[in-house]
């Protein structure tokens, strides 16, 4: 069912060089003890019904490996099932970042968060009060956090020749006509827009591969927002997909059950997750110094 009234443009707010977002995370006393100031701030910011927070993750940053102690046993086991070392490593880093981010919005510590999985594998928080979705491609990851069901898809853009077989799988007949009218060198941009938008929609529903992409038709309401029309008989909701400005060389889209979303973009860096002068760090330093003092005293007395 189409949204009534004129669609509103999404409001994109980017943090000041991401200092706002990273600064709040930096105030953590440790990787598991949160600053109440930071927690309350994020809850206040996402308290509006149309708010969406997007977090950018550099998956190639080795600093995430020092945060992997927040992962659960089943996440470690899932990582081990990936075919290559790079895929295993990137999965662990993405899930570590996801847990740290969700702990900013939750009273739970990152390692204590429990996930429930839907019929087709989409994770949700146990209390279902907060919705999230994660996507990563190559060295970039994006986490979307909202008060409503949300799906996000990120793809590294490969501007090589597009396989027409994939076009048939992806495009609704109406979209395929528009696609074939474009010059060959302009088709890849539309291809990735359609791909990420439809994947974001499927992820918002949590249906995985069960929903055919070519049965979905996108109608542009503005240069940045499209409404999804789903021919599947089980569809009974209106969803909207948004183009997300991302790093050069990538295409990204996010899907929500309303138009006119206020979208805030942030970046999180693992090196700023722990304050080196926190109480926990100072306590560790004192233990090490007292041990060193005892060792030195023992040697000097011999």
Beta strands, then each sheet from edge to edge (+ up, - down):
strand 1: 11-14
strand 2: 51-58
strand 3: 115-117
strand 4: 123-125
strand 5: 131-137
strand 6: 140-146
strand 7: 150-156
strand 8: 216-220
strand 9: 225-230
strand 10: 239-243
strand 11: 250-256
strand 12: 262-268
sheet 1: 1+ 12+ 2+ 6- 5+
sheet 2: 3+ 4-
sheet 3: 7+ 11- 10+ 9- 8+
end
